[in-house]
Amino acid sequence: MNRYNAIVEVIPCVKLPRSAGVFDYAVGDVPANELTCGRIVNIPFKGKTIKGVVVKKKDKSDFENIKSILSIDETLPAISAWQQELIYWFSTYYHYSLSSTLSLFMPVPPKKKINVKLPPTHYPLTTPCYDSDDKIKRLAQNIFKERGKKKYLFFPYQAQKDYAFYCEMAMSAVSKNKQTLILFPRKDELTEFYQCLPEKLRATSIIFSPGSSLSKNEYFRRWREIKNGQKKLILGTRSSVFALFHDLGLIIVCESHSEDYKQYDQTPRYEAINVVKKIQKTTNCVLILSSESPRIEDAFNARIEGYSLISLGRRQFCPIHVVNLMEESKKKFTYLSEFLIEKIRMALSLNKKAFLIVNKKGEFSHNFCADCCFEAICPECGLPYVFENEKLKCFHCQSIKNALEVCPKCGGANFKRVGVGIQSVSNELKRLFGTRVSVGDDENCQIVLAPDMQNVPSRIFNNVSLLGFVYVDGLVHLADFNSNYKLYSAVKSLTYHFYSTCPTGEVFVQTFFPECAAFKYLADDFKDFFDAEIEARRAYRYPPFSILLKLIFQHHDAGVAEREAKELHEKLISKFKGEKIQISEPYRHYVQRVRKRFRLQIAVFLPFDLKIEQALIKEVPDYWIIDKNPIDLL
């Protein structure tokens, strides 16, 4: 028999295992009529007092002895119905416990009362570079006037014009007393946009980035101002999707193709893009995904769901020139084509700079014995050592050792150093042009080299007239479903930032694989690349034609990791034989050890059937990592 007057289900705000759900609590001395769904309460939990959210009232409990709610928290606003729906969806979709999910959305209130009102942001204020015009204003106004149309793909035109469009959209939302969330992949781009804001928007804006260097008090203050609707323009990076908005009218995701929107290195491995799509669905706000090259999954779903395509115009810039290195290799080969060398010479003669990408660190990428083919491998990571400054270096774990003089396998001393490296390209450029060459950001150098295409600040393109991709072929034909798209979008994104600063500049891409789709469609519209890529994915049932899970197990002992992975693989194969599921054999991560632990992975391709997915997840132990929609399978 139930001996309690009233019972409620509560989600505790604490991290718990994946299988944990809601907990029953007796109402106790708390007025039952005040315990509405969404109210935040203080509850006893494992000897401590923590916060929790009431989600349901019930007549009886399946448990004989349950604890009572201590009190209602009057300082925190209740969680609304759509926010509860979002929390339940996130928990189910990413296979993360309800309590752990709630802890993402709810900060811990400070123990001491906040008396001092701090400034809304620590970023420096500068003169706004707001550059709107009638065309931009009309587009912003029309979007809010269109009935029934809420979802848009925005193809960027020019950074300053795009920023003006975002500002116009935000001002339209503010005029309707609605909140706006604008997401950026990185903090430097967020800062750049904040400095472009007109004073009217700055006054009502706030930067919200959970996990940043904010103190707990300051973070909580900002969270509460957003929850209460005091701030109308919220700027943030990936984790800002966990803000509990008051009345959201607009979401803009800048560079929605960026991998920075995916949390890939810690649990939960969520995607901010998918979270904002769910927020849009539950709030019916306007959603704009901005990208030169939208993710294949986003573009596919946009076509099915009827997203509207918008832009501020077609850019009439110089095309991207693709240089076939196969022809150059017949000559004296240095990884610098004669064509690119001539273009660099022309840029320098005009007192302009050249910015070059070399996607290989060090001087030579391989150092091996020519007699027995022995190659020095990092014992920690299992990756080949790179030769740099007469040393062998692993750029993954940063370990360094002296260059080998005698082969440990055959005793010979006939070592060969081959493969492009950024340092060897730098040395060749110095020899050719007799000028200062910088590996990194140095304003005093006419030739600047960078080892990758990520995190390149826009300011680096000041006075640059040539963008050259010297070597990116290492990213071609990786054994991964997403390799072509990642390479294509990285080149297109960097080109967009370059042309936004230098509209008359030139872009050159060197490759041995000009027929690769990532290069073949660079100068064309995104549609051409998308059509080719989507057909390839359809043939192999890659996303978006399946749900992809990457199951990960890590252990300090390689034998334990392999045994555990083998056991789970056999279990899944026997349990789901006959279902439309593809389960790969366990395989090692391309880095032998990650944080000193061996990592084994299993790739699972599932049909769009939630029951099958949940049944499979039940067979996966809590200590396994579940990466849904991974950015790669490497």
ZISULMO-V363997 format. One line per field, one symbol per residue. phi: phi as a letter, one per 20 degrees, with the letter a starting at -180 (. if undefined). A space follows every 50 residues. Layout:
# ZISULMO-V363997
phi: ???
This chain:
# ZISULMO-V363997
phi: .eddfbccecefebfcggffcececffmefgffeeffofececeblncdc ebcfcaebebdfdfdcedfeaeeeedffeffffffffffgfffdlcfgff fgffedfefffefedeeeffbeffecffdfcebfffffffffffefendc ccddegdbgffffffffffffffffemdecdddcfcfffffffgfeffgf fgfdebeccgneefffffffffgffffenfdddddadgfffefefebedb ccdelfffffededdbeeeedffffffffffedmeeccedafbgggffff ffffemfeecaepefdeffeeddeffffffdfdcmcffffgffffffffe mddddcdcebendcecccefecmfcfdfffdmdffdeblmcdcdfedmfc bfffdcffednfceeddcnfbfffffffffffdlcfcdepecfedecddc ebdeleffffefmedcdcefbcffeelffbfdfffffgffffffffffff ecfdfccccebecfefgfdgdfedfggffgfffffffffdlegeeaeddd ecccbfdfffffffffffgffffffdfnfecdcfffbeffegcdlmcfdd ccecddfecfffffffffeegfeeeddelffadf
